[in-house]
Amino acid sequence: MRARALLMLLIAVVAGLAAVLVAARWMQQQGVERTRIAVATIDVELGSRLTPDTVRMVEWPTSSIPPGAFKDNNKLDGRVLISSVRRGEPILESRLAAEGSKGGLSAVVADGKRAMTVRVNDVVGVAGFALPGTYVDIMVNTQEEGSQRSDRDRAVSKIVLERILVLAAAQDPDRDSTKPKVVSAVTLEVTPEQAEILDLARSVGTLSLVLRNQTEARLTATSGATKTQLLGLKTVAASAPAASAPSAAPAVHPARRPVPRVASTAQRSASVPAAAASAPRDCVEVIRGLNRVTECF
């Protein structure tokens, strides 16, 4: 009798718990309004066109529907994505290009911007970390203009463009990849003015990409780095010191001419070294390794 009573008690407890769970779930469903919205059925990359096979309608809580969601999947047929969408994510208007846009990278380029491709290697491309969606600074190494120094001493490195968005690496615009990829070219998003600067920079020198933090929007103006600054050298004036320059002769009033005097032999001989010392000399700047010496003769 006791075992039968315990069994009946256990059955009653289990049935009660099941009833509570079912009732709680039913009340939860009754208390939340739901609406059908469009989500992606597969992972869709940016620049891709949406088709009925890539979109499906699912139940979504009405109170948490994101802005720009679609309640009719027929409105998404043929639209182009400007950012990648993962499986199960709602498709929003902010992630779509304008209606009528064709697929491809051209749909990803922002209004007023241009896409420009530059050649890179494993060093210029920051060891393959210049991936789509990252921001880079562009630095050019070239030669100074109008300098009398040797070509090696005229080298200068300067950041010419800052916070440039990488649209694609080679032919891959996938922004969700975090693995480095060494490619031969990257496509950058620039304004028309920046495109002109970039084209001139790659024609006058060699380019380097400098990876920067994606959240840093502050721009930093730099003056560039030269070999003289790099080695801590001071520029030596090529002209002779001002003290050695001959003094200007005093002006003589035309109405009063000085009376000529005949100098003695001793005075004339003493004035010869002084005149020779005050005469200007030819000076040459000699560079031996990292040392600079000015020799006059």
C-alpha positions in Angstrom: 0.0 0.0 0.0 2.8 2.4 0.9 4.6 1.8 -2.3 1.5 2.4 -4.3 0.8 5.6 -2.5 4.3 6.9 -3.2 4.0 6.0 -6.9 0.7 7.9 -7.1 2.2 10.9 -5.4 5.2 10.9 -7.7 2.9 10.7 -10.8 0.9 13.6 -9.4 4.0 15.8 -8.9 5.3 15.1 -12.4 1.9 15.9 -13.9 1.6 19.1 -11.9 5.0 20.3 -13.1 4.2 19.5 -16.7 0.9 21.4 -16.4 2.7 24.4 -14.9 5.3 24.5 -17.7 2.6 24.1 -20.4 0.5 26.9 -18.9 3.5 29.2 -18.5 4.5 28.7 -22.2 0.9 29.3 -23.3 0.6 32.5 -21.3 3.9 33.7 -22.6 2.8 33.1 -26.2 -0.5 34.8 -25.6 1.1 37.8 -24.1 3.5 38.5 -26.9 2.4 39.7 -30.3 4.3 38.4 -33.3 4.8 39.6 -36.8 6.4 37.9 -39.8 9.6 39.5 -41.2 12.1 38.6 -43.8 15.5 37.0 -42.7 18.3 35.4 -44.6 18.2 31.7 -45.2 22.0 31.5 -45.9 25.1 33.6 -45.5 24.9 36.4 -48.1 28.0 38.5 -48.9 28.0 42.2 -49.8 27.4 43.0 -53.4 25.2 40.0 -53.9 21.6 40.2 -55.2 18.8 38.7 -53.1 16.6 36.0 -54.6 13.6 34.1 -53.2 15.9 31.3 -52.3 18.0 33.5 -50.0 15.0 35.0 -48.1 12.3 33.5 -45.9 9.6 34.8 -43.6 9.7 34.0 -39.8 7.7 34.9 -36.7 9.3 37.8 -34.8 8.1 39.6 -31.6 6.4 42.8 -32.6 8.0 44.8 -29.8 11.5 43.9 -30.9 11.3 44.3 -34.7 14.4 46.2 -35.8 13.9 49.4 -37.8 13.9 48.9 -41.6 12.8 45.2 -41.5 10.7 43.9 -44.4 7.3 42.3 -43.8 7.0 41.3 -47.5 9.8 39.3 -49.1 8.6 40.2 -52.6 10.0 43.7 -52.1 13.5 42.2 -51.6 13.7 40.3 -54.9 16.7 41.7 -56.9 17.9 44.1 -54.2 21.7 44.3 -53.6 23.4 44.0 -50.3 26.0 46.6 -49.3 27.0 44.6 -46.2 27.2 40.9 -45.4 24.2 39.2 -43.8 24.5 36.0 -41.8 22.0 33.2 -41.7 18.9 34.0 -39.6 19.6 37.8 -39.5 16.8 40.2 -40.4 17.3 42.0 -43.8 17.2 45.7 -43.2 16.8 48.6 -45.6 20.1 50.1 -44.3 22.0 47.1 -45.6 20.6 47.4 -49.1 21.8 49.5 -52.0 19.3 51.8 -53.8 16.7 50.2 -55.9 17.8 49.5 -59.4 21.5 49.0 -58.4 23.3 46.2 -60.1 25.2 43.7 -58.1 29.0 43.8 -57.6 31.4 46.2 -55.9 30.0 49.3 -57.6 26.9 48.9 -55.4 29.1 49.0 -52.3 30.8 52.4 -53.1 29.2 55.2 -51.1 27.6 58.1 -52.7 30.2 60.7 -53.7 33.1 58.2 -53.4 35.2 56.3 -55.9 36.9 52.9 -55.9 40.6 52.9 -56.8 42.9 49.9 -56.9 46.6 50.0 -55.9 49.3 47.4 -56.3 50.6 45.9 -53.0 52.8 43.0 -51.7 53.1 41.3 -48.4 55.0 44.3 -46.9 53.0 47.1 -48.4 49.7 45.3 -47.6 50.6 45.1 -43.9 51.3 41.4 -44.1 47.9 40.6 -45.5 45.9 42.4 -42.7 44.6 45.1 -45.0 41.3 43.3 -45.3 38.0 44.6 -46.6 36.3 46.8 -44.0 39.5 48.0 -42.4 40.9 51.5 -42.5 44.5 52.4 -43.6 46.7 55.4 -44.0 48.7 55.8 -47.2 52.3 56.8 -47.0 54.6 57.7 -50.0 58.4 57.5 -50.2 59.8 59.9 -52.8 62.5 62.5 -53.4 62.5 66.2 -52.3 62.3 68.8 -55.1 64.7 71.7 -55.5 67.5 70.3 -53.3 71.3 70.3 -54.1 72.0 67.2 -52.0 72.5 63.8 -53.4 69.5 61.7 -54.4 69.9 59.4 -51.3 69.9 62.4 -49.0 66.8 63.8 -50.6 64.5 60.9 -49.7 61.4 61.8 -47.7 58.5 59.7 -46.4 55.1 61.4 -45.9 51.6 60.3 -45.0 49.4 61.8 -47.8 46.0 60.2 -47.0 44.4 59.1 -43.7 41.5 56.8 -42.8 40.9 55.2 -46.2 38.4 52.3 -46.3 39.5 49.1 -47.9 36.7 47.9 -50.1 38.2 44.7 -51.4 41.4 42.6 -51.3 42.1 41.4 -54.9 38.6 40.3 -56.0 37.4 39.4 -52.6 35.1 41.9 -50.8 34.3 39.6 -47.8 34.4 41.8 -44.7 33.7 39.1 -42.2 37.1 37.3 -42.6 39.7 38.1 -40.0 42.5 35.9 -41.3 45.3 37.7 -43.1 45.4 37.3 -46.9 48.5 38.3 -49.0 47.2 39.7 -52.3 48.7 41.7 -55.1 46.2 44.6 -55.1 43.7 46.2 -52.8 40.7 48.4 -53.8 40.2 51.6 -51.7 37.3 53.9 -51.3 38.3 57.5 -51.9 36.9 60.9 -52.8 37.7 62.3 -56.3 40.3 64.6 -54.7 41.9 61.8 -52.8 41.9 59.7 -56.0 44.0 62.4 -57.7 46.4 62.5 -54.7 46.7 58.7 -54.7 47.4 58.5 -58.4 50.1 61.2 -58.2 51.7 59.6 -55.1 52.1 56.2 -56.8 53.6 57.8 -59.9 56.3 59.8 -58.0 57.3 57.2 -55.4 56.5 53.9 -53.6 53.4 53.5 -51.5 53.0 51.8 -48.1 49.7 51.1 -46.3 49.6 51.8 -42.5 46.9 49.9 -40.7 44.9 52.0 -38.1 42.3 51.4 -35.5 38.8 51.2 -37.0 37.2 53.4 -34.3 39.8 56.2 -34.5 38.5 59.0 -36.6 41.1 61.7 -35.5 43.4 62.8 -38.3 47.0 63.7 -37.6 48.9 66.2 -39.8 52.6 65.2 -40.2 55.5 67.1 -41.8 57.2 64.0 -43.2 60.5 62.3 -42.3 63.8 63.0 -44.1 67.2 61.3 -43.8 68.7 64.3 -42.0 66.0 64.0 -39.3 66.3 60.2 -39.2 70.1 60.4 -38.5 69.9 63.5 -36.3 72.2 65.5 -38.5 72.3 69.3 -38.7 72.3 71.1 -42.1 75.8 72.8 -42.6 75.7 76.1 -44.5 77.7 75.9 -47.7 78.6 79.6 -47.7 81.5 81.0 -45.7 80.9 82.6 -42.3 79.7 86.2 -42.4 82.7 87.3 -40.4 85.1 86.3 -43.2 83.2 88.4 -45.8 85.0 91.6 -46.8 83.7 94.7 -45.2 82.1 97.2 -47.4 84.2 100.3 -48.3 83.0 103.5 -46.6 81.1 105.8 -48.8 83.0 108.9 -49.9 81.2 112.1 -50.5 81.9 113.4 -54.0 82.5 116.9 -52.8 85.2 116.0 -50.3 88.0 113.8 -51.7 90.5 112.4 -49.2 94.1 113.6 -49.5 96.2 110.6 -50.7 98.9 109.5 -48.4 102.1 107.6 -49.3 102.4 104.6 -47.0 105.8 103.5 -45.8 107.4 100.3 -46.8 106.7 98.7 -43.4 103.1 99.7 -43.4 102.6 98.3 -46.9 104.2 95.0 -45.9 102.0 94.7 -42.8 98.9 95.4 -44.8 99.5 92.5 -47.2 98.6 89.6 -44.7 95.6 91.6 -43.4 94.3 92.0 -46.9 94.9 88.4 -47.7 93.1 87.3 -44.6 90.1 89.5 -45.4 89.8 88.2 -48.9 87.0 85.7 -49.5 87.9 82.1 -49.7 86.3 79.1 -51.6 84.7 76.6 -49.3 83.6 73.0 -50.1 81.4 70.7 -47.9 83.0 67.2 -47.7 80.9 64.2 -46.5 82.9 61.2 -45.1 80.4 58.6 -44.0 78.1 60.3 -41.5 80.5 63.2 -40.9 80.3 66.5 -42.7 83.4 68.8 -42.8 83.6 72.3 -44.5 87.1 72.9 -46.0 88.1 76.3 -47.3 91.0 77.1 -49.6 
